[in-house]
């Protein structure tokens, strides 16, 4: 009896020590998000890209270890500012050979152009949780204006690290030839679809 009681006490203690993920109260109303200075949380920020391969299939890849800042004004989104830096050498695909090629001179030339950047120039609300973010994208040594459609996902205190976090999803389409990355165009698609998952942690 004593042993069963002891095991029950230990089980209850163990369960109580597990983080209560369900208690994380994420708000979905962007008006309730805390304004202020944020930095990108690189572990949960990903930049995916997709382009047509010889007209048969879409081929996907990803960049990681992204850094940057967000000055968020939840009440007046137009006053918000975004700056993102992407390490080109972080590119990954499901093919080790292709990943190595993409880092080389014929494609991104990561040795000569180690980073890509996006710096916002205008933020325009187009709905309760959506915005069009215009900015200057610098890639492969070329800077061009581009537009991202951004959707607010949610915000709240991360139950793991206790940091206030806001999350967004962004999509856009660019032409790689505009940035001097022309290898195999048009056989390998010129239009590149971007899908971005962005996690931002509020700075105290």
C-alpha positions as CSV (number, residue, x, y, z in Angstrom):
1,X,0.0,0.0,0.0
2,X,2.8,2.4,0.9
3,X,4.7,1.6,-2.3
4,X,1.6,2.2,-4.4
5,X,1.0,5.5,-2.6
6,X,4.6,6.5,-3.1
7,X,4.5,5.7,-6.9
8,X,1.3,7.8,-7.2
9,X,2.9,10.7,-5.4
10,X,6.0,10.5,-7.7
11,X,3.7,10.3,-10.8
12,X,1.8,13.4,-9.8
13,X,5.0,15.2,-9.1
14,X,6.4,14.3,-12.5
15,X,3.3,15.4,-14.3
16,X,3.3,18.7,-12.5
17,X,6.8,19.3,-13.6
18,X,5.9,19.0,-17.3
19,X,5.4,22.4,-19.0
20,X,1.7,23.1,-19.4
21,X,1.7,23.9,-23.1
22,X,-2.0,24.1,-23.2
23,X,-1.8,27.1,-20.8
24,X,0.1,29.1,-23.4
25,X,-2.5,31.8,-24.3
26,X,-1.8,32.9,-27.8
27,X,-3.8,35.8,-29.0
28,X,-5.0,35.9,-32.6
29,X,-6.1,39.5,-32.7
30,X,-3.2,41.6,-33.9
31,X,-4.6,44.6,-32.0
32,X,-3.8,42.8,-28.8
33,X,-0.2,42.2,-29.6
34,X,2.4,44.0,-27.6
35,X,4.1,46.8,-29.5
36,X,7.8,47.3,-29.2
37,X,11.2,46.0,-30.4
38,X,11.5,42.4,-31.5
39,X,14.3,40.2,-32.7
40,X,14.0,37.2,-34.9
41,X,14.1,33.8,-33.1
42,X,16.2,31.8,-35.6
43,X,15.3,28.4,-34.4
44,X,11.7,28.7,-35.5
45,X,12.1,31.1,-38.5
46,X,12.4,29.5,-41.9
47,X,12.5,30.8,-45.5
48,X,11.3,28.3,-48.0
49,X,11.5,28.7,-51.8
50,X,10.0,26.8,-54.6
51,X,10.6,26.9,-58.4
52,X,9.5,24.9,-61.4
53,X,11.9,22.2,-62.5
54,X,11.9,21.5,-66.3
55,X,8.2,22.1,-66.4
56,X,7.6,18.8,-64.5
57,X,7.6,19.5,-60.8
58,X,8.2,22.2,-58.3
59,X,11.4,21.8,-56.3
60,X,11.7,23.2,-52.8
61,X,14.6,24.4,-50.7
62,X,15.1,26.4,-47.5
63,X,17.2,29.0,-45.7
64,X,17.7,29.0,-41.9
65,X,19.7,30.8,-39.2
66,X,17.9,34.0,-40.2
67,X,18.5,37.2,-38.1
68,X,16.8,40.5,-37.9
69,X,14.6,43.0,-36.1
70,X,11.0,44.1,-36.1
71,X,9.9,47.4,-34.6
72,X,6.2,46.6,-34.2
73,X,3.5,49.2,-33.8
74,X,0.3,47.1,-33.3
75,X,-2.0,50.2,-33.2
76,X,-0.5,51.9,-36.3
77,X,1.0,49.0,-38.4
78,X,2.2,51.5,-41.0
79,X,4.8,52.7,-38.6
80,X,6.3,49.2,-38.2
81,X,9.7,48.4,-39.6
82,X,11.3,45.1,-40.6
83,X,14.9,44.2,-41.3
84,X,16.0,40.6,-42.1
85,X,19.4,39.1,-42.9
86,X,19.7,35.6,-44.5
87,X,23.0,33.6,-44.5
88,X,23.2,32.2,-48.0
89,X,25.4,29.3,-46.9
90,X,22.4,28.0,-44.9
91,X,20.6,26.9,-48.0
92,X,19.4,23.3,-47.9
93,X,17.6,21.0,-50.3
94,X,17.0,17.2,-50.2
95,X,20.0,16.7,-52.5
96,X,23.4,17.2,-51.1
97,X,24.8,17.7,-54.6
98,X,22.3,20.4,-55.5
99,X,22.8,22.1,-52.1
100,X,26.5,22.4,-52.8
101,X,25.9,23.7,-56.3
102,X,23.5,26.4,-55.1
103,X,26.2,27.7,-52.9
104,X,28.6,27.9,-55.8
105,X,29.5,30.6,-58.4
106,X,26.8,29.5,-60.9
107,X,24.0,30.1,-58.5
108,X,24.1,32.1,-55.2
109,X,27.9,32.4,-54.9
110,X,27.8,32.3,-51.1
111,X,31.5,33.0,-50.9
112,X,31.2,36.3,-52.7
113,X,27.7,37.2,-51.5
114,X,27.4,35.7,-48.0
115,X,24.1,37.3,-47.1
116,X,20.8,38.5,-48.5
117,X,18.8,41.2,-46.8
118,X,15.3,42.6,-46.9
119,X,14.6,46.0,-45.4
120,X,11.0,47.3,-45.3
121,X,10.1,50.7,-46.8
122,X,6.3,50.6,-46.4
123,X,3.8,48.6,-44.4
124,X,0.2,48.7,-45.5
125,X,-2.7,47.0,-43.7
126,X,-5.0,45.1,-46.1
127,X,-7.2,43.4,-43.5
128,X,-7.5,42.7,-39.8
129,X,-4.6,40.3,-39.7
130,X,-2.9,41.0,-43.1
131,X,-0.5,43.5,-44.5
132,X,1.5,44.2,-47.6
133,X,5.1,44.9,-46.8
134,X,7.2,46.6,-49.5
135,X,11.0,46.6,-49.1
136,X,14.4,46.4,-50.8
137,X,15.7,42.9,-51.3
138,X,19.4,42.6,-51.8
139,X,20.5,39.2,-53.2
140,X,23.6,38.2,-55.2
141,X,24.8,41.8,-55.0
142,X,21.7,43.3,-56.6
143,X,19.0,45.3,-54.8
144,X,15.4,45.4,-56.1
145,X,12.1,46.5,-54.6
146,X,9.9,43.5,-53.7
147,X,6.6,42.9,-51.9
148,X,5.6,40.4,-49.3
149,X,2.1,39.6,-48.2
150,X,2.2,39.1,-44.4
151,X,-0.4,37.3,-42.3
152,X,-0.3,37.5,-38.5
153,X,-0.6,34.0,-36.8
154,X,-0.5,34.7,-33.1
155,X,1.4,36.0,-30.1
156,X,1.9,35.2,-26.5
157,X,4.4,34.0,-23.9
158,X,6.4,31.0,-25.1
159,X,5.9,28.3,-22.3
160,X,9.4,26.9,-22.9
161,X,11.6,30.0,-22.6
162,X,9.0,32.4,-21.1
163,X,9.7,35.0,-23.8
164,X,6.9,37.0,-25.4
165,X,6.7,35.9,-29.1
166,X,4.8,37.0,-32.1
167,X,4.5,34.8,-35.2
168,X,3.8,35.7,-38.9
169,X,3.6,34.0,-42.2
170,X,4.7,35.8,-45.4
171,X,4.5,34.9,-49.1
172,X,5.9,36.5,-52.2
173,X,7.2,35.8,-55.7
174,X,10.5,37.1,-57.2
175,X,12.4,36.6,-60.4
176,X,15.8,35.2,-59.8
177,X,17.1,36.6,-63.1
178,X,16.4,40.1,-61.7
179,X,19.2,39.4,-59.3
180,X,21.6,37.9,-61.8
181,X,20.9,34.2,-60.9
182,X,20.2,33.0,-64.4
183,X,21.5,29.5,-64.5
184,X,19.3,27.2,-66.6
185,X,16.6,29.8,-67.2
186,X,14.0,29.1,-68.6
187,X,14.4,25.3,-68.2
188,X,14.5,25.7,-64.5
189,X,11.9,28.3,-63.5
190,X,12.7,32.0,-63.2
191,X,9.9,32.7,-60.8
192,X,10.7,31.7,-57.3
193,X,7.8,31.4,-54.8
194,X,8.7,32.3,-51.2
195,X,7.0,31.1,-48.1
196,X,8.3,32.4,-44.8
197,X,7.6,31.4,-41.2
198,X,8.8,34.2,-38.9
199,X,9.0,34.1,-35.1
200,X,9.9,37.3,-33.3
201,X,10.8,37.6,-29.6
202,X,10.1,40.9,-27.7
203,X,13.1,42.6,-26.2
204,X,12.8,43.9,-22.6
